[in-house]
Amino acid sequence: MTAPDRTIRIGAQLQPQHASYADIRRACAELEELGVDVLFNWDHFYPLHGDPDGAHFECWTMLAAWAEATEKVEIGALVTCNSYRNPQLLADMARTVDHISDGRLILGIGSGWFERDYDEYGYEFGTAGGRLDALARDLPLIRSRWAQLNPAPTRDIPVLIGGGGEKKTLRIVAEHATIWHGFGSPETIAHKHRVLDGWCARIGRDPSEIERSAGVAPTPGRLPEDVGDYAASAQTLYDVGTRLFTVGLNGPDYDPGPVRDLVAWRDSHSR
């Protein structure tokens, strides 16, 4: 096994809800200037918080715009819903955004969970197990299509898989992912890392090949305004092996305070 990667990266998820695109575009520019490593959106059709019928924008058309609007940051969805697009089409979409961005796309993907999206847009919701089986089926199809496209992707596009299910999701991560993203306490994340390592051992993969990612939130009991607490929360996740730390920002203001705190914490580790 290779030595563990100690590189810290900071992500910001601009939740594409309750905001104009101009608000989102300004936030992209500000966060890139602040020095974030990755900008994410999400793949839903309706807001997840606040007014359920509030303003909301589509994921992948936005990622194509971000590819032109940014210069340095990686971009991606946290995460694409595998159910919403034919995998061959999704592969081509990802390859195209990869080229527009000059090789800065991360394909974040998961099996899907928000039932309203399915119902309103006419997709079959099915079962959680069935959606995970579809994800396992479709990931090899995506890679196969990448190998056939002309022009080919500019790089081996990183695949981020989100989710923490120990019987199916983490097995799929071990088989297909470049990055695993989870949520939870440091104890929960540490446990998931051990489960993922176990799946890697079963299939003969070096677990250090998979970057470990997690969402960062203030310590329970603290207010979101307690910005200084984000770095403390990130440090506890770093101590159990996380290396990509992402904070969610909601529109329309997209307060960059937590990101500033995390970027300063990242930079203090690199001195």
C-alpha distance (Angstrom), angle and dihedral (degrees) to the residues before:
residue distance angle dihedral
M1 . . .
T2 3.79 . .
A3 3.81 121.8 .
P4 3.80 114.3 -82.8
D5 3.80 115.6 -95.1
R6 3.79 110.6 -114.4
T7 3.81 95.3 -172.6
I8 3.80 113.0 126.7
R9 3.79 120.9 -147.3
I10 3.80 128.1 -175.1
G11 3.79 124.7 -146.5
A12 3.78 132.0 -172.4
Q13 3.79 122.5 -157.9
L14 3.80 110.5 -150.3
Q15 3.78 100.7 -157.3
P16 3.83 103.3 -143.2
Q17 3.80 95.3 -137.7
H18 3.81 137.7 104.7
A19 3.80 91.7 12.5
S20 3.79 141.9 91.8
Y21 3.78 117.9 -113.8
A22 3.81 87.1 -112.4
D23 3.83 88.0 60.4
I24 3.79 90.8 50.3
R25 3.80 92.9 46.0
R26 3.81 91.8 51.8
A27 3.81 90.1 49.4
C28 3.82 90.4 52.3
A29 3.78 90.9 54.3
E30 3.80 93.7 46.1
L31 3.79 94.3 48.0
E32 3.79 93.3 47.5
E33 3.79 88.3 51.2
L34 3.81 89.8 50.3
G35 3.80 89.1 57.7
V36 3.80 106.5 -108.4
D37 3.78 115.4 164.7
V38 3.81 99.5 -146.3
L39 3.81 134.7 24.9
F40 3.80 115.9 -157.8
N41 3.77 134.3 -176.9
W42 3.82 125.0 -179.2
D43 3.80 136.2 -113.7
H44 3.80 108.2 -119.4
F45 3.78 135.5 116.2
Y46 3.81 99.1 -143.8
P47 3.81 134.2 36.0
L48 3.78 117.2 -84.5
H49 3.82 94.3 -156.3
G50 3.79 133.9 35.5
D51 3.80 120.3 5.2
P52 3.81 104.1 15.7
D53 3.82 89.8 -148.3
G54 3.79 95.9 44.0
A55 3.78 126.9 124.4
H56 3.79 114.6 -57.4
F57 3.82 138.0 165.5
E58 3.82 135.8 -151.7
C59 3.78 120.9 -99.2
W60 3.80 111.2 -133.2
T61 3.80 100.4 39.5
M62 3.81 84.8 53.1
L63 3.82 92.0 50.8
A64 3.81 89.6 54.5
A65 3.81 89.1 53.1
W66 3.81 91.2 47.7
A67 3.79 89.3 52.6
E68 3.82 88.0 62.9
A69 3.80 95.9 36.7
T70 3.82 96.5 54.1
E71 3.79 133.9 53.1
K72 3.81 111.4 -170.0
V73 3.79 113.5 16.9
E74 3.76 124.0 90.6
I75 3.80 113.2 -119.6
G76 3.78 134.8 -155.2
A77 3.77 148.5 129.3
L78 3.78 122.2 -81.9
V79 2.96 80.4 -132.3
T80 3.81 141.2 -13.2
C81 3.81 113.0 -149.8
N82 3.78 106.9 -122.8
S83 3.82 91.1 -151.3
Y84 3.80 96.9 64.2
R85 3.81 102.1 65.8
N86 3.76 139.3 35.7
P87 3.84 105.4 -101.6
Q88 3.80 92.9 -127.7
L89 3.80 89.9 53.4
L90 3.80 91.9 45.5
A91 3.81 89.7 52.5
D92 3.80 90.2 53.5
M93 3.82 92.0 46.3
A94 3.79 90.4 50.9
R95 3.83 92.1 47.2
T96 3.80 90.0 50.7
V97 3.82 94.1 50.0
D98 3.81 87.8 45.0
H99 3.80 88.9 59.1
I100 3.82 95.2 42.4
S101 3.81 89.0 52.7
D102 3.82 93.8 43.7
G103 3.79 92.4 -118.7
R104 3.81 103.1 -37.0
L105 3.82 102.0 117.7
I106 3.79 124.5 116.5
L107 3.80 113.8 -166.4
G108 3.79 101.8 -137.5
I109 3.80 110.2 -172.5
G110 3.78 141.6 167.8
S111 3.77 139.5 168.7
G112 3.83 97.2 -100.2
W113 3.80 132.4 -112.8
F114 3.84 114.0 179.5
E115 3.79 103.2 105.7
R116 3.80 96.4 -166.3
D117 3.80 91.0 62.8
Y118 3.79 89.8 55.1
D119 3.78 95.5 45.4
E120 3.81 97.1 45.3
Y121 3.81 95.4 45.1
G122 3.80 97.2 40.9
Y123 3.80 101.3 -109.7
E124 3.79 120.8 142.7
F125 3.80 108.2 -110.3
G126 3.80 95.7 -161.8
T127 3.79 117.5 161.1
A128 3.79 133.7 -39.2
G129 3.79 90.0 -115.7
G130 3.78 92.3 50.1
R131 3.80 92.1 50.2
L132 3.82 90.3 50.8
D133 3.80 90.6 49.5
A134 3.81 88.4 52.8
L135 3.81 90.6 51.3
A136 3.81 91.2 51.8
R137 3.80 89.7 48.5
D138 3.81 95.3 47.4
L139 3.81 102.6 45.7
P140 3.84 93.7 71.3
L141 3.83 88.4 47.7
I142 3.80 89.8 54.9
R143 3.79 92.1 51.8
S144 3.79 91.3 44.8
R145 3.81 91.2 53.3
W146 3.82 91.2 48.4
A147 3.80 88.0 56.8
Q148 3.83 90.6 54.4
L149 3.80 101.3 43.7
N150 3.80 122.8 108.9
P151 2.94 112.0 -119.6
A152 3.77 96.0 29.5
P153 3.81 120.1 -136.4
T154 3.80 113.5 -77.0
R155 3.81 90.3 -118.9
D156 3.78 142.0 -2.4
I157 3.82 93.3 -69.5
P158 3.81 109.7 -129.4
V159 3.79 114.1 -119.2
L160 3.80 116.9 -146.1
I161 3.81 115.7 -167.2
G162 3.78 119.7 -164.9
G163 3.79 125.6 -155.3
G164 3.76 140.8 73.3
G165 3.79 108.2 -132.7
E166 3.78 107.2 139.0
K167 3.81 101.2 -154.6
K168 3.80 100.6 46.2
T169 3.80 114.3 1.8
L170 3.79 97.9 52.9
R171 3.79 90.7 44.3
I172 3.82 88.5 55.1
V173 3.82 88.8 48.0
A174 3.80 90.9 52.8
E175 3.79 90.7 50.2
H176 3.80 100.9 42.9
A177 3.82 117.0 8.3
T178 3.77 134.1 101.7
I179 3.83 90.5 -173.8
W180 3.80 131.5 25.9
H181 3.81 118.2 -154.4
G182 3.79 123.9 -163.7
F183 3.78 143.0 160.3
G184 3.77 131.7 -137.9
S185 3.75 145.1 73.8
P186 3.81 120.6 -39.1
E187 3.80 88.1 -103.0
T188 3.80 91.1 53.6
I189 3.80 92.9 45.9
A190 3.81 91.7 47.9
H191 3.81 89.9 52.3
K192 3.81 91.7 49.4
H193 3.81 89.5 50.3
R194 3.80 89.5 55.8
V195 3.79 91.5 49.0
L196 3.80 91.0 48.7
D197 3.80 90.7 48.4
G198 3.79 87.9 52.7
W199 3.80 92.0 53.3
C200 3.81 89.7 48.4
A201 3.80 89.7 52.9
R202 3.80 90.7 51.6
I203 3.80 93.9 53.6
G204 3.81 95.8 36.9
R205 3.81 98.6 -111.3
D206 3.79 125.7 141.7
P207 3.84 103.6 -116.8
S208 3.81 91.2 -149.5
E209 3.81 87.3 70.9
I210 3.81 88.5 73.3
E211 3.81 116.0 76.4
R212 3.79 111.4 -139.8
S213 3.82 116.1 -131.6
A214 3.79 133.3 -179.4
G215 3.76 142.0 173.9
V216 3.80 116.1 -107.7
A217 3.80 124.4 -143.1
P218 3.81 133.8 161.3
T219 3.78 118.4 -81.1
P220 3.84 110.3 -83.9
G221 3.77 110.3 -86.8
R222 3.80 93.7 29.7
L223 3.79 122.5 104.7
P224 3.83 122.0 -114.4
E225 3.81 86.0 -117.9
D226 3.82 89.2 65.8
V227 3.78 89.2 92.0
G228 3.80 95.3 170.7
D229 3.77 89.1 65.0
Y230 3.82 93.3 68.6
A231 3.79 92.5 73.3
A232 3.80 90.9 49.2
S233 3.80 90.2 51.5
A234 3.80 91.3 47.8
Q235 3.79 91.8 51.0
T236 3.81 91.4 57.3
L237 3.82 89.3 52.4
Y238 3.81 91.5 46.3
D239 3.78 89.4 54.7
V240 3.82 90.3 61.2
G241 3.81 94.7 47.9
T242 3.81 107.1 -85.0
R243 3.80 114.2 143.0
L244 3.84 105.7 169.8
F245 3.81 113.4 60.6
T246 3.80 120.7 -170.3
V247 3.79 130.1 -172.9
G248 3.81 122.5 -164.4
L249 3.81 117.9 -128.5
N250 3.80 121.3 -164.4
G251 3.79 127.6 -149.1
P252 2.89 152.1 -76.2
D253 3.82 96.0 28.1
Y254 3.83 100.5 25.9
D255 3.81 91.5 -159.4
P256 3.83 105.8 -142.4
G257 3.80 95.0 -160.2
P258 3.82 96.9 103.5
V259 3.80 90.0 47.6
R260 3.79 92.1 52.5
D261 3.79 88.6 52.7
L262 3.79 93.3 50.0
V263 3.81 94.4 45.2
A264 3.82 90.2 51.4
W265 3.81 89.6 49.3
R266 3.83 90.8 49.4
D267 3.78 91.7 49.6
S268 3.80 92.4 48.6
H269 3.81 88.5 58.9
S270 3.79 92.6 52.7
R271 3.81 95.8 55.0
